[in-house]
Amino acid sequence: MELQRATWVLAAAKTSVPEARALVERTLDGLPSAPLEVVLLLTSELVTNAVRHGSGPVGLRLAWDDRQVRVEVEDASPERPVVRAIDRSAPDGRGLMLIDALSEAWGVEASGPGKTVWFALRLPGDVPSADAGR
């Protein structure tokens, strides 16, 4: 399958987190549930960080083929995210640790006045096209 892409612009609001999950889930409809759940979890973490710590609208980009999914989240803040040490009593602060542990790769790139944070997830072999069954 050739590389496919989808792009959305979301409000910098808490409601954008479930909206982002729904958009990605619908777009990757044919993906097996195990990798899809990881993509959805990590997408939620990136969008949450953009809403909480970024500024301006949130750009969400998805690129996928039968080998890999890449999710990019852009916001207008130039402040780069930092992986924090675990505070077991804190209710949050684990998002980048999850991304680091569950993705194949991740990173941060300058993007206009802000930044893009991305992750890539390798898919298991013989994954059907996300368009299958539509």
PyRosetta script that sets phi, psi and omega in degrees:
from pyrosetta import init, pose_from_sequence

init()
pose = pose_from_sequence("MELQRATWVLAAAKTSVPEARALVERTLDGLPSAPLEVVLLLTSELVTNAVRHGSGPVGLRLAWDDRQVRVEVEDASPERPVVRAIDRSAPDGRGLMLIDALSEAWGVEASGPGKTVWFALRLPGDVPSADAGR")
pose.set_psi(1, 138.9)
pose.set_omega(1, 177.3)
pose.set_phi(2, -78.5)
pose.set_psi(2, 160.7)
pose.set_omega(2, -178.4)
pose.set_phi(3, -62.2)
pose.set_psi(3, 129.7)
pose.set_omega(3, 177.5)
pose.set_phi(4, -114.0)
pose.set_psi(4, 155.5)
pose.set_omega(4, -176.6)
pose.set_phi(5, -139.7)
pose.set_psi(5, 151.1)
pose.set_omega(5, 172.8)
pose.set_phi(6, -145.1)
pose.set_psi(6, 145.9)
pose.set_omega(6, -177.3)
pose.set_phi(7, -139.7)
pose.set_psi(7, 139.4)
pose.set_omega(7, 177.1)
pose.set_phi(8, -139.5)
pose.set_psi(8, 156.9)
pose.set_omega(8, 171.2)
pose.set_phi(9, -119.4)
pose.set_psi(9, 125.4)
pose.set_omega(9, -177.0)
pose.set_phi(10, -115.9)
pose.set_psi(10, 155.1)
pose.set_omega(10, 175.8)
pose.set_phi(11, -69.2)
pose.set_psi(11, 153.8)
pose.set_omega(11, 175.0)
pose.set_phi(12, -82.7)
pose.set_psi(12, 69.3)
pose.set_omega(12, -175.7)
pose.set_phi(13, -141.2)
pose.set_psi(13, 153.6)
pose.set_omega(13, 179.7)
pose.set_phi(14, -55.8)
pose.set_psi(14, -32.3)
pose.set_omega(14, -179.3)
pose.set_phi(15, -65.7)
pose.set_psi(15, -15.6)
pose.set_omega(15, 179.3)
pose.set_phi(16, -72.5)
pose.set_psi(16, -21.6)
pose.set_omega(16, 180.0)
pose.set_phi(17, -66.4)
pose.set_psi(17, -55.4)
pose.set_omega(17, 177.1)
pose.set_phi(18, -66.2)
pose.set_psi(18, -29.8)
pose.set_omega(18, 177.0)
pose.set_phi(19, -63.6)
pose.set_psi(19, -44.2)
pose.set_omega(19, 178.9)
pose.set_phi(20, -61.7)
pose.set_psi(20, -44.1)
pose.set_omega(20, 178.3)
pose.set_phi(21, -58.9)
pose.set_psi(21, -45.4)
pose.set_omega(21, -178.2)
pose.set_phi(22, -64.4)
pose.set_psi(22, -42.1)
pose.set_omega(22, 179.3)
pose.set_phi(23, -62.5)
pose.set_psi(23, -46.2)
pose.set_omega(23, -179.6)
pose.set_phi(24, -66.6)
pose.set_psi(24, -42.0)
pose.set_omega(24, -179.8)
pose.set_phi(25, -61.9)
pose.set_psi(25, -44.8)
pose.set_omega(25, 178.5)
pose.set_phi(26, -64.0)
pose.set_psi(26, -39.3)
pose.set_omega(26, -177.2)
pose.set_phi(27, -69.7)
pose.set_psi(27, -37.7)
pose.set_omega(27, -178.8)
pose.set_phi(28, -99.2)
pose.set_psi(28, 36.1)
pose.set_omega(28, -174.1)
pose.set_phi(29, -49.6)
pose.set_psi(29, -37.8)
pose.set_omega(29, -176.6)
pose.set_phi(30, -85.8)
pose.set_psi(30, -1.1)
pose.set_omega(30, -177.8)
pose.set_phi(31, -71.6)
pose.set_psi(31, 140.4)
pose.set_omega(31, 175.3)
pose.set_phi(32, -58.8)
pose.set_psi(32, 152.4)
pose.set_omega(32, -170.9)
pose.set_phi(33, -64.8)
pose.set_psi(33, -35.9)
pose.set_omega(33, -177.5)
pose.set_phi(34, -62.6)
pose.set_psi(34, -54.3)
pose.set_omega(34, 178.1)
pose.set_phi(35, -67.7)
pose.set_psi(35, -31.7)
pose.set_omega(35, 178.4)
pose.set_phi(36, -62.6)
pose.set_psi(36, -42.2)
pose.set_omega(36, 179.3)
pose.set_phi(37, -62.7)
pose.set_psi(37, -37.3)
pose.set_omega(37, 177.4)
pose.set_phi(38, -66.5)
pose.set_psi(38, -45.1)
pose.set_omega(38, 178.5)
pose.set_phi(39, -59.1)
pose.set_psi(39, -43.9)
pose.set_omega(39, -178.9)
pose.set_phi(40, -65.5)
pose.set_psi(40, -43.2)
pose.set_omega(40, 178.6)
pose.set_phi(41, -60.9)
pose.set_psi(41, -48.4)
pose.set_omega(41, -176.8)
pose.set_phi(42, -70.2)
pose.set_psi(42, -34.2)
pose.set_omega(42, 174.2)
pose.set_phi(43, -61.3)
pose.set_psi(43, -44.8)
pose.set_omega(43, 177.4)
pose.set_phi(44, -57.0)
pose.set_psi(44, -42.8)
pose.set_omega(44, -179.0)
pose.set_phi(45, -64.2)
pose.set_psi(45, -44.7)
pose.set_omega(45, -179.5)
pose.set_phi(46, -66.3)
pose.set_psi(46, -42.7)
pose.set_omega(46, -179.8)
pose.set_phi(47, -67.7)
pose.set_psi(47, -40.0)
pose.set_omega(47, 176.6)
pose.set_phi(48, -58.2)
pose.set_psi(48, -46.3)
pose.set_omega(48, 178.8)
pose.set_phi(49, -61.6)
pose.set_psi(49, -41.7)
pose.set_omega(49, -179.6)
pose.set_phi(50, -64.5)
pose.set_psi(50, -39.7)
pose.set_omega(50, 179.8)
pose.set_phi(51, -69.8)
pose.set_psi(51, -44.6)
pose.set_omega(51, -175.1)
pose.set_phi(52, -76.5)
pose.set_psi(52, -38.4)
pose.set_omega(52, -170.8)
pose.set_phi(53, -115.3)
pose.set_psi(53, -11.8)
pose.set_omega(53, -177.9)
pose.set_phi(54, -94.0)
pose.set_psi(54, -163.0)
pose.set_omega(54, 175.8)
pose.set_phi(55, -148.8)
pose.set_psi(55, 157.7)
pose.set_omega(55, 178.4)
pose.set_phi(56, 73.1)
pose.set_psi(56, -175.6)
pose.set_omega(56, 179.2)
pose.set_phi(57, -62.9)
pose.set_psi(57, 159.5)
pose.set_omega(57, -178.4)
pose.set_phi(58, -107.4)
pose.set_psi(58, 120.9)
pose.set_omega(58, 175.1)
pose.set_phi(59, -89.8)
pose.set_psi(59, 132.9)
pose.set_omega(59, 178.2)
pose.set_phi(60, -122.9)
pose.set_psi(60, 121.5)
pose.set_omega(60, 179.5)
pose.set_phi(61, -125.3)
pose.set_psi(61, 141.0)
pose.set_omega(61, -178.3)
pose.set_phi(62, -129.6)
pose.set_psi(62, 132.4)
pose.set_omega(62, 174.6)
pose.set_phi(63, -134.1)
pose.set_psi(63, 134.2)
pose.set_omega(63, -176.8)
pose.set_phi(64, -154.1)
pose.set_psi(64, 154.4)
pose.set_omega(64, 169.1)
pose.set_phi(65, -144.2)
pose.set_psi(65, -162.1)
pose.set_omega(65, -176.5)
pose.set_phi(66, -80.8)
pose.set_psi(66, -0.2)
pose.set_omega(66, -179.8)
pose.set_phi(67, -112.0)
pose.set_psi(67, -26.1)
pose.set_omega(67, -170.6)
pose.set_phi(68, -156.9)
pose.set_psi(68, 151.4)
pose.set_omega(68, 170.7)
pose.set_phi(69, -120.5)
pose.set_psi(69, 135.0)
pose.set_omega(69, 175.4)
pose.set_phi(70, -124.7)
pose.set_psi(70, 129.8)
pose.set_omega(70, 177.9)
pose.set_phi(71, -118.1)
pose.set_psi(71, 133.2)
pose.set_omega(71, 177.8)
pose.set_phi(72, -124.7)
pose.set_psi(72, 136.2)
pose.set_omega(72, 177.4)
pose.set_phi(73, -126.6)
pose.set_psi(73, 124.8)
pose.set_omega(73, -175.6)
pose.set_phi(74, -115.8)
pose.set_psi(74, 140.9)
pose.set_omega(74, 171.2)
pose.set_phi(75, -140.7)
pose.set_psi(75, 172.1)
pose.set_omega(75, -172.9)
pose.set_phi(76, -89.8)
pose.set_psi(76, 2.8)
pose.set_omega(76, 178.5)
pose.set_phi(77, -89.1)
pose.set_psi(77, 131.6)
pose.set_omega(77, 177.7)
pose.set_phi(78, -78.2)
pose.set_psi(78, -8.6)
pose.set_omega(78, -177.8)
pose.set_phi(79, -66.5)
pose.set_psi(79, 122.4)
pose.set_omega(79, -177.1)
pose.set_phi(80, -82.6)
pose.set_psi(80, 142.8)
pose.set_omega(80, 177.9)
pose.set_phi(81, -70.7)
pose.set_psi(81, 153.1)
pose.set_omega(81, -178.6)
pose.set_phi(82, -129.6)
pose.set_psi(82, 132.9)
pose.set_omega(82, 173.9)
pose.set_phi(83, -72.6)
pose.set_psi(83, 122.3)
pose.set_omega(83, -177.8)
pose.set_phi(84, -95.7)
pose.set_psi(84, 157.1)
pose.set_omega(84, 171.3)
pose.set_phi(85, -68.1)
pose.set_psi(85, 148.1)
pose.set_omega(85, -178.1)
pose.set_phi(86, -69.2)
pose.set_psi(86, 128.3)
pose.set_omega(86, 168.5)
pose.set_phi(87, -111.5)
pose.set_psi(87, 100.6)
pose.set_omega(87, -172.9)
pose.set_phi(88, -59.6)
pose.set_psi(88, -21.1)
pose.set_omega(88, -179.9)
pose.set_phi(89, -90.2)
pose.set_psi(89, -11.3)
pose.set_omega(89, -178.9)
pose.set_phi(90, -77.7)
pose.set_psi(90, 140.9)
pose.set_omega(90, -179.8)
pose.set_phi(91, -79.0)
pose.set_psi(91, -9.4)
pose.set_omega(91, -179.0)
pose.set_phi(92, -145.1)
pose.set_psi(92, -169.2)
pose.set_omega(92, 178.1)
pose.set_phi(93, 95.4)
pose.set_psi(93, 14.5)
pose.set_omega(93, -177.8)
pose.set_phi(94, -110.6)
pose.set_psi(94, -0.2)
pose.set_omega(94, -172.9)
pose.set_phi(95, -57.5)
pose.set_psi(95, -51.9)
pose.set_omega(95, -178.9)
pose.set_phi(96, -67.9)
pose.set_psi(96, -29.7)
pose.set_omega(96, 176.0)
pose.set_phi(97, -64.9)
pose.set_psi(97, -40.8)
pose.set_omega(97, 176.6)
pose.set_phi(98, -63.5)
pose.set_psi(98, -44.6)
pose.set_omega(98, -179.9)
pose.set_phi(99, -61.3)
pose.set_psi(99, -43.5)
pose.set_omega(99, 178.9)
pose.set_phi(100, -63.4)
pose.set_psi(100, -40.1)
pose.set_omega(100, -176.5)
pose.set_phi(101, -76.6)
pose.set_psi(101, -34.4)
pose.set_omega(101, -171.1)
pose.set_phi(102, -101.8)
pose.set_psi(102, -16.0)
pose.set_omega(102, -178.7)
pose.set_phi(103, -96.0)
pose.set_psi(103, 161.6)
pose.set_omega(103, 175.2)
pose.set_phi(104, -71.4)
pose.set_psi(104, -38.5)
pose.set_omega(104, 179.7)
pose.set_phi(105, -160.4)
pose.set_psi(105, 158.1)
pose.set_omega(105, 174.3)
pose.set_phi(106, -155.2)
pose.set_psi(106, 163.8)
pose.set_omega(106, 179.6)
pose.set_phi(107, -172.3)
pose.set_psi(107, -177.9)
pose.set_omega(107, -179.3)
pose.set_phi(108, -132.5)
pose.set_psi(108, 134.7)
pose.set_omega(108, 178.6)
pose.set_phi(109, -130.4)
pose.set_psi(109, 143.3)
pose.set_omega(109, 173.5)
pose.set_phi(110, -64.4)
pose.set_psi(110, 142.7)
pose.set_omega(110, -178.2)
pose.set_phi(111, -148.4)
pose.set_psi(111, 100.9)
pose.set_omega(111, -176.6)
pose.set_phi(112, 58.2)
pose.set_psi(112, -132.6)
pose.set_omega(112, 179.0)
pose.set_phi(113, -77.9)
pose.set_psi(113, -11.1)
pose.set_omega(113, -174.3)
pose.set_phi(114, -118.6)
pose.set_psi(114, -137.6)
pose.set_omega(114, -176.3)
pose.set_phi(115, -148.8)
pose.set_psi(115, 162.1)
pose.set_omega(115, 171.3)
pose.set_phi(116, -122.5)
pose.set_psi(116, 126.5)
pose.set_omega(116, 174.7)
pose.set_phi(117, -107.2)
pose.set_psi(117, 133.7)
pose.set_omega(117, -174.5)
pose.set_phi(118, -136.3)
pose.set_psi(118, 160.1)
pose.set_omega(118, 168.7)
pose.set_phi(119, -141.8)
pose.set_psi(119, 155.7)
pose.set_omega(119, 176.0)
pose.set_phi(120, -126.9)
pose.set_psi(120, 140.8)
pose.set_omega(120, 179.1)
pose.set_phi(121, -128.0)
pose.set_psi(121, 122.3)
pose.set_omega(121, 176.3)
pose.set_phi(122, -74.3)
pose.set_psi(122, 139.2)
pose.set_omega(122, -179.2)
pose.set_phi(123, -98.7)
pose.set_psi(123, 151.6)
pose.set_omega(123, 175.4)
pose.set_phi(124, -65.4)
pose.set_psi(124, 157.1)
pose.set_omega(124, -179.6)
pose.set_phi(125, -59.6)
pose.set_psi(125, 158.7)
pose.set_omega(125, 176.7)
pose.set_phi(126, 58.2)
pose.set_psi(126, 38.3)
pose.set_omega(126, 176.4)
pose.set_phi(127, -80.4)
pose.set_psi(127, 128.9)
pose.set_omega(127, 178.9)
pose.set_phi(128, -69.4)
pose.set_psi(128, 159.6)
pose.set_omega(128, 175.9)
pose.set_phi(129, -58.2)
pose.set_psi(129, 143.6)
pose.set_omega(129, 177.8)
pose.set_phi(130, -65.5)
pose.set_psi(130, -15.4)
pose.set_omega(130, 178.7)
pose.set_phi(131, -88.6)
pose.set_psi(131, -7.0)
pose.set_omega(131, -176.5)
pose.set_phi(132, -60.5)
pose.set_psi(132, 136.3)
pose.set_omega(132, 175.9)
pose.set_phi(133, 83.2)
pose.set_psi(133, 4.4)
pose.set_omega(133, 179.4)
pose.set_phi(134, -87.5)
pose.dump_pdb("model.pdb")
